[in-house]
Structures are given as structure tokens and as C-alpha cells.
């Protein structure tokens, strides 16, 4: 059961608010580049007065892999997203009341939200990243790895 009274958000913030030099690299970027090198930014998940934030991470990888962790959560009652380069791990677990508890090994506190609220917040953040890529480097949207994420978010 979703609780509409809990404010919950997921944001992907690029360093300096722009793709910067990564805009030129994205059209030819391979999976390793997108998973480990660029674009770099901050991922913030917040709700109930708690913010779980990690800086200097490959934000495209988060946008691509976090939905898979949410699939694990729906299927198995738990899921995790491990940021590349060992920056930390987001942990998610289903409670008996159907709500989700999100914690991190890099911050104190926990966020409780509905599964659909979490999925929609992650999707919205990923679509925002793709929109920014489209504005700053339209040709990058033809990169097959970026195009695959765009298709999955439709």
C-alpha cells in the first residue's frame, strides 16, 4: 500500500549542472565508460527528513542498474545497488506492511516509502539524465547503450 503523505525523491545531479567534457565523449562511449568514467555526478535519495547522498559517481550506471535492483526487490523482498568503484551500497528491503526500507552503508538513517514511489522516483531521475544528455549532446542518444536505457524507460 502506497503512502501518499510521505515525500520521497531521487535526484541525479551532474557536476556543475552540466555534462561538461563528457558531452563530447558520450556518442562513442562504451559500457565501461558509462559504468565507471562518466558522466560523474551525485545521486540523492531522500524522504522523511533523511537524505542518502553519494558524490562523484557514474550516474549513467545508477540510472541503468538501479531499476534491476528494484526488480530484485519486487521478486525477492530485498535488493541492493552497489555504486561502482566502491563508493557504497544502497540496501532495500520489503517490510511486512508492503512498504520499502532504504538504507545505505555510507550514511546513517533510513527511508521508508512505497515500492511504486521508489520505482517512479528512480525512473524520473533517469529520464531527467537522458533529457539532459539529449539537450547537451543530441547525437549521444544514438549511442546503443544510451538508446537501450531510453527504450527501457518508455
C-alpha positions as CSV (number, residue, x, y, z in Angstrom):
1,X,0.0,0.0,0.0
2,X,1.4,3.4,-1.1
3,X,1.5,6.2,1.4
4,X,0.9,9.5,-0.4
5,X,1.8,11.5,2.7
6,X,5.5,10.6,2.6
7,X,7.6,12.9,0.5
8,X,10.1,10.9,-1.4
9,X,12.5,11.8,-4.2
10,X,15.5,10.6,-6.2
11,X,17.8,13.0,-7.9
12,X,20.7,12.7,-10.3
13,X,22.8,15.9,-10.2
14,X,25.6,16.5,-12.6
15,X,28.8,18.2,-11.5
16,X,28.4,21.9,-12.3
17,X,24.9,21.1,-13.6
18,X,26.2,20.1,-17.0
19,X,27.7,17.2,-18.8
20,X,30.8,19.2,-19.4
21,X,33.5,17.4,-21.4
22,X,31.5,14.2,-21.2
23,X,29.1,15.6,-23.7
24,X,31.8,15.1,-26.4
25,X,32.6,11.6,-25.2
26,X,29.1,10.2,-24.8
27,X,28.4,9.5,-28.5
28,X,31.2,6.9,-28.6
29,X,31.1,5.8,-25.0
30,X,31.2,2.1,-24.4
31,X,29.7,0.2,-21.4
32,X,32.9,0.5,-19.3
33,X,33.0,4.3,-19.9
34,X,29.4,4.7,-18.8
35,X,29.7,2.4,-15.8
36,X,33.0,3.8,-14.4
37,X,34.1,7.0,-16.0
38,X,31.4,9.5,-17.0
39,X,29.2,11.4,-16.6
40,X,30.0,11.9,-13.0
41,X,27.6,13.4,-10.5
42,X,25.7,13.0,-7.3
43,X,22.8,10.6,-6.5
44,X,20.4,11.7,-3.8
45,X,17.6,9.6,-2.4
46,X,15.6,11.4,0.2
47,X,12.4,11.1,2.2
48,X,11.1,11.5,5.7
49,X,13.8,14.0,6.6
50,X,16.6,11.6,5.6
51,X,18.9,12.1,2.6
52,X,21.1,9.3,1.3
53,X,23.7,11.0,-1.0
54,X,26.8,9.9,-2.7
55,X,29.1,12.1,-4.8
56,X,31.4,11.6,-7.7
57,X,29.6,8.5,-9.1
58,X,29.0,7.3,-12.6
59,X,25.3,8.5,-12.7
60,X,24.5,6.7,-16.0
61,X,25.3,3.4,-14.3
62,X,22.9,4.2,-11.5
63,X,20.2,5.1,-14.0
64,X,20.7,1.8,-15.8
65,X,21.2,-0.6,-13.0
66,X,19.0,0.7,-10.1
67,X,15.8,-0.5,-11.9
68,X,17.3,-4.0,-12.0
69,X,17.8,-3.8,-8.2
70,X,14.2,-2.8,-7.9
71,X,13.2,-5.9,-9.9
72,X,15.1,-8.0,-7.4
73,X,13.3,-6.2,-4.6
74,X,9.9,-7.0,-6.1
75,X,10.9,-10.6,-6.7
76,X,12.9,-11.4,-3.6
77,X,11.8,-8.9,-1.0
78,X,15.3,-7.3,-1.0
79,X,17.6,-5.6,-3.4
80,X,20.8,-3.6,-3.5
81,X,22.6,-1.2,-5.7
82,X,26.4,-1.1,-5.3
83,X,27.9,2.1,-6.7
84,X,30.9,1.4,-8.9
85,X,34.4,2.0,-7.6
86,X,33.2,1.1,-4.1
87,X,31.5,4.4,-3.1
88,X,28.9,2.5,-1.2
89,X,25.7,0.4,-1.4
90,X,22.0,1.2,-1.2
91,X,20.1,-1.5,0.5
92,X,16.4,-2.1,0.1
93,X,14.1,-4.4,2.0
94,X,10.4,-5.0,1.9
95,X,8.5,-4.7,5.2
96,X,5.5,-6.9,6.2
97,X,3.2,-3.9,5.6
98,X,4.3,-3.7,2.0
99,X,6.5,-0.6,2.4
100,X,10.2,-0.5,1.5
101,X,13.0,0.5,3.8
102,X,16.0,2.1,2.0
103,X,19.3,2.3,3.9
104,X,22.9,2.9,2.8
105,X,26.3,1.7,4.2
106,X,27.6,5.2,3.6
107,X,25.0,7.3,5.5
108,X,23.0,6.9,8.7
109,X,19.2,6.8,8.6
110,X,16.6,5.0,6.7
111,X,13.9,6.0,4.3
112,X,10.5,4.3,4.2
113,X,8.4,4.5,1.1
114,X,6.2,2.6,-1.2
115,X,7.7,0.3,-3.9
116,X,6.0,2.2,-6.8
117,X,7.1,5.6,-5.3
118,X,10.7,4.4,-5.3
119,X,10.5,2.9,-8.8
120,X,8.8,6.1,-10.2
121,X,11.4,8.4,-8.5
122,X,14.3,6.4,-9.9
123,X,12.7,6.4,-13.4
124,X,12.0,10.1,-13.2
125,X,15.7,10.8,-12.3
126,X,16.9,8.6,-15.1
127,X,14.6,10.3,-17.6
128,X,15.9,13.7,-16.4
129,X,19.5,12.5,-17.1
130,X,18.5,11.3,-20.6
131,X,16.8,14.6,-21.2
132,X,19.9,16.5,-20.3
133,X,22.0,14.2,-22.5
134,X,19.6,15.0,-25.3
135,X,19.9,18.7,-24.8
136,X,23.7,18.9,-24.5
137,X,24.7,16.0,-26.8
138,X,21.8,15.0,-29.1
139,X,23.9,12.7,-31.1
140,X,24.7,10.7,-27.9
141,X,21.2,9.4,-27.9
142,X,22.1,7.3,-30.9
143,X,24.8,5.5,-28.8
144,X,23.3,2.0,-28.5
145,X,24.0,1.8,-24.7
146,X,22.2,5.1,-24.1
147,X,19.4,4.3,-26.6
148,X,18.8,1.0,-24.7
149,X,18.2,2.9,-21.4
150,X,15.9,5.3,-23.2
151,X,13.9,2.4,-24.6
152,X,13.6,0.8,-21.2
153,X,12.3,4.0,-19.7
154,X,9.5,4.4,-22.3
